[in-house]
Amino acid sequence: MFFSDIFIKDMLLVRGKDAVIMPRLKIYKDENADKTAIANCFIDEYMKDANDAQLKVYLYLLRMFQAGLATSVSDIADKFNLTEKDVIRSLKYWEKNSLITLDYDDEQTLTGIRLRDLRNTGSAVCSTLEDTAKKAASAPLKSSEMSSGDVGSAENKPFVKPVYTPDQLREFKSRENTSQLLFIAESYIGRPLTPSEMKSILFFTDVLKFSDDLTDYLIQYCVDRGKKDFKYIEKVAVSWAEQGITTPEQAKKCSAKYDRSVYTIMNELGKSGSPTLREMEFINRWTKDYGFSMDIITEACERTVLATDRHRFEYAESILSSWLRAGVHHKSDISRIDNAYQQKKKSSKTASGNRFNQFAQNSYDFSALEKELLSN
């Protein structure tokens, strides 16, 4: 329901000699009362990469916001038959993509959600037209050929993907070496490329200045890691460009550096060889979704190895997810969690004592903790 800015002044209703003063009224219309508006930018840029739970959570937030209604994590979980952890993970996903901002109190309890204007998320499609002239002035293609959707400041974001016109895409496809490059990409992806994906490859060669060999290796690198989505491939490409990578050899060295962190985690958990897809999901969650540094992850792995020789990834996930909920950002924060745990243990001791009394203050009752965490 949308209210106008128009107010009716106090009106005088005359009934013979009697007069009744009517209250001030708001004029409104209800043509959108049962509708939820969704920005085209969300559909074009964000919807394709989100999973089922993430989409449900974000669309429901829009619906409740536009209706002026309140909600909670538990309400959303009940609404869509999700766990509260699923809802929290979805909220953090949208926060990571800059679509929402989460507010917490001093105890790290979620207290509010702010829906952000999609025009201010940094997406080329969603940015304002105000930045168009800045981008066009430094674009590799002629500024007269750039569409009105091209956005971004070349000074602050030198690798923003332009919104290419159909004519620009046709010109790119007509280049002598393009057909071979597209064929290679389609071979890796396993299907014909969409026009949007072709524009991504144009972005790699035209803006990022990738050679055909580097573009070839880029797509191969991502596909080998199970990532065929071009939004992900673009993020890797921009990361390489920002690091000044211009050859496949440089990219391989960079990739090896990041792969070492994966194998470090594997070794810490007593695993040898390459991680499975399930194990990579855990590792990516800890490093990317949770955003933990290696020293925190290593600490969790060390405690896991001391506690159990089974289900180690699940056990480490329980520790790290609990630290995430507790607001751990640095390794020094973990001592706060340990102290709180020990205080809880001390207060619940029976008169007969506890056989774990000899443990240092920053140690866990690993057997009991394992049962507790793995039962969640």
N, C-alpha and C positions, 0 to 999 in steps of 0.2 A: 504494500500500500504506500503510495507516494503522496506526500503532502506538498501543496504549493506554498509559495511565500505570501499568498494573498490572505488577508484577514478582512472579515466583514466588521465594520465599526458597529458600535452599539446601535441597535435599531429600535425604533419606536413603533409599537403596534397599537393602533388606535381602535378602541372599541367604545364608540360613543364618546363620553367625557372621560372614560378611564384610559389610562396609558400603562403599558407593561414594558419595562426595560428588559430586552433580550440580551443574553450573554454574548461575548465575542465568540465567533465560530471560525473553525479552520475549514477551508475548502479543500477537498481531496477527491481523488478518483481511484476506482478499484479495478481498473482494467488489467493491472499486473499483479493483483493480490494473490493469485494462485500460480505464479510463475517465478522461476529462478533464472536470472540472467547469467550466462557464462561467456566470458570473453573469448573471442575467436583465437586470441593468442594462446590461451590454455589448450584449446583443441589442436592448434597447429604445432605448438612447440613442446608441450609437456605431457599431453594425454598418452601419446604413443609409448612412452618409456615407463609409465607408472603401472604397477600391478593392480590387481582387483581391489585389494584392501585400501591401497593408497588413493585410488580413484573414489571409492565410496566415502572415505573420510573427508577428502577435500570438497567433493560435491555436497556432502551433507553440511559441512561448515558454511558453504555459500548459502545453502537453503535456509539454515538457521539464522545467519547474519542478516540476510535480506528480509526475513520475516520478523526480525527483532526479537528472536527467542534465544534463551540460554540453553546450554547443554553441558555435558561433562564427559570425561573419558569413559566412565562406566556406562553412561547412557548410549554413547556411540557404539561401544562394544556390544551391548545388549541389542541395539537396533539392527546390527548387521551380523550378529552371531560371531563376533570376533573376540579374541582375548584382549585384555587391556594392554598387554605388551604389544600386540599387533597394532593397536591404535596409537600407542606412543611411538612405535617405530615409524608409522605412517606420518605422524606429525613431524618427527625429526627429518624424515625424507623431504617433506615440503619446505621445512625450514632451511634445509641444506640447499634446496633449489630456489631459495629466496622468495617463495610465494607467501609464507607466513612468518611471523615472529612469535616465539613462545616466551611468556613472562613467568618468572619464578619468584617465590618469596625467599627469605633468608635460609629456610630449611630445604631449599631446592624442590619445593612442591609447586607443581604447575598451577598457576593462578589465572592466566589469561592467554588468549590467542588473538593476534592482530593480523588480519588479512591485508596483505600488501598490494599496492597498485601494480598490476603486471607491467605497466609501462616503465616502471623503475627497477625491473629485475635484471637488466643488463642484456636481455634477449634482443637480437636485431629486429625481430618481427614486432616485439612489444614496445620498443623504445619510442620516444616521442619524435614527431617530425622536426622538432626544434634542432635536433642534431644532424639532420640530413645534409645540410650545406657543408658542415665540417667534414663529414665523411666523403662527400662527393669531391671536395677540393683535393683530396689526397688519394683517391681511389685509383687502382691500376688501370681501370677502364676509363674511357672518356666520361667526364662529368655529365655531358649532355645526354649520355646513354643510360645513366643511372635512373632507376625508378624511384618514385617518391617514398618507397618503403625502406630505402637504404639509410642506415642510421649509424651512430656511434662516432665518437671523437677519435681521430687518428692519433692525437697526442696521448690520450689516456688508454685507448683500446686499439692498438695498431693491428690486431688480428681479428677484428669483428667481421663476421661473414656478411657480405652484402646480400640484398634481396635481388637476385639476378632476374632480368626480364626474359621472356621466351626468345626474343631475338638474340640475346647474349648467349643463351644456351644453344641455340641453333648454330651460332658462329663457332662456339667451342666444339660442338660435335663435328663441324666441318673441317677442323684442323687435321693435318695429315697424321699426327701421332695419336689423336684422341681415340679413334676406333679401337686400336690395339689396347690402350689403357683401360677403356671401358670393358673390353672383352676379358681382360685379366681380372678386373674387379668382379665381374659377373661370375667368373669361374670360382673365385674365392667365396663369394656370397652364396652361390648355388642357385641363382635365379636372375632374371633380367632386372636391371636397375630402374628405379622410378625416376622421373624428372627431378625430384627433390634430391635424390642421392647423386645424380649426375651433377647437380649444382654444387654438391659438397666436394666432389672431385675437382670441379672448376675452381672452387675456393682454395683447395690445396695447391693447385698449380698457379693460379692467378694472383692470389693474395699472399699465401704463405711461401710461394716461390719454390715449392717442392719439385724436384726432378721426377721423371717418370719412374726411375728406380726407387726413389724414396717413397713415392706414393704406393708403388707396388709392395714394398716391404711394410709400410704402414698398415695396409689392409690385411696382409698376410699375418702380421704380428697380432692384430686384434682378433682375427678369425681363429687363430691358433689358441687363443685364450677364451674362446666361446662367445666372443662379442661381435655380432654382425650388425648391430644397430649403429647407424651412421652418426647419431648424436654422440655416442660414446667414442666412435672413431674420430670425430671432429675434436673432442676434448683432448685426446691423445695427440692429434696433429698440432693443435695450438700449444700444448705443453712442449712438444719438441721444438716448435718454432721459437718459443720464448727462451729455450735453452740454446738456441743457435745451431741446432742440428740441421745439417744440410746433406748428409750422406747416409746410406744404410749402415755403414760401419759405425758411425757415431751413434746411430739409433740403437744398434745392438749393444754397444757398451753401456748406454743409458739403461736399456732394458735389463741387462745383467745386474746393474746396481740395484734396481728395484726387486728383481727376482731373488736377490740374496736375502732380503728381509723375509720373504716367504719361506725360504729354506732355513733361516734362522729360527723361525717359529716352529717349523717341522722338527728341527733338531732338539729344540727346547722341550718338546713334547715326546721325545724319544721315537720320532718317526723318521724313516729313511725313504729315499726315493721321492718321486714327484707326488704332490698332493692330489687327492681325488677332487671331483667337482664339489662334493659335499664339504670337504675340508677347506677348499678355496672359498666357499660361501662363508664359512666361519671367519677365515683370515680377512677377507674383504670387509666383513661386518665390523671386525675389531679395528681395522686400520682406517677404513673409510667412513662407515656409518657411525661408529662410536667415536672415531677420531683419536684413539689412544696412541700415545707414543710407544716406541719399542720397549722402553724400560718398564712401562706399566704392564705391557703384554707379557714381557719376559718374567716379571714378578708373578703374574697369574699362572704362567706355565710352570714355574718352579714349584709353586704351591700345589699345582695339579699333580705333578709327578710324585711329590711326597705323599699325596693323598690316595692315589689310585693308579692302577695299571690298566684300567678299563674305561671306556667312554671318556677319554681324556679331552677331546674337543668339546664335548657336551659339558664336562665339568668346568673347563676353563671358561666356556661361555657363561655358565652360571655365575662364576666369580666376577667376570668382567661386566656382565649386565647389571649385577648388584652394585658394583662400583660406579657404573654409569648413573644409576638411579640415585646413588648417594652423592653425586656431584664430584667425583674424583677427576681432577684435571692434571695433577702432577703426582709423581711417585710419593712425595712427602705427605700427600693427602691420605695415603693408605693407612698410615699410623693412626689417624683419627678413626678410621673404620675399625681397625684392630682394637683400639682402646674401648670403643663403644661395645664391641662384641664381648671383650673380656669383662666389662662392667655388667653386661647382661648375664654372662655366665656366673659371675660372682654372686649376683643377687638371687640367682635361682638354685644355688647350691643347697643341698640337703644337709641335715645335721650330721649325717654319716660321712660327710666330706665328698670329695670328687677325686677320682684316680688321675685326673689330668692336672692336679694342682701343681705338679712339678714343672709344667710347661712354662716357658717364658711368656711374658705378657702379650707379645705380638704374635703368638702361635694360635693355631686353630685346633679345635677338636675335629680332626679331619674326618673321622668315621661318621660322626653325627652330622657334620656339615655336608658330607657327600649325600647322605640319605635325604637331608632337608632340601638340598639344591636340585637333585635329580628327580625329586618327587614333584617339582613345580611344572 
